[in-house]
């Protein structure tokens, strides 16, 4: 299982920007649960979602805060994910396997 991330404007999903593997998703799922608590939006590991710019900003902010208290392996995953999340302007389409 992986979650594929596409640019929000790539409605035909022609180019995967990046993916989050099952192992990495398990490590940072708490970030997506936090988003669900705040907005009602959940990144489904098995379905499709839209993440808008405001959601991306919330996720990046929460990941940045979480890095302060996380173990080194989780900090590495969070840091890599933050870098990936910063590559789009509008947001993401996600599709889980």
Beta strands, then each sheet from edge to edge (+ up, - down):
strand 1: 2-7
strand 2: 18-21
strand 3: 48-52
strand 4: 91-96
sheet 1: 2+ 1- 4+ 3-
end
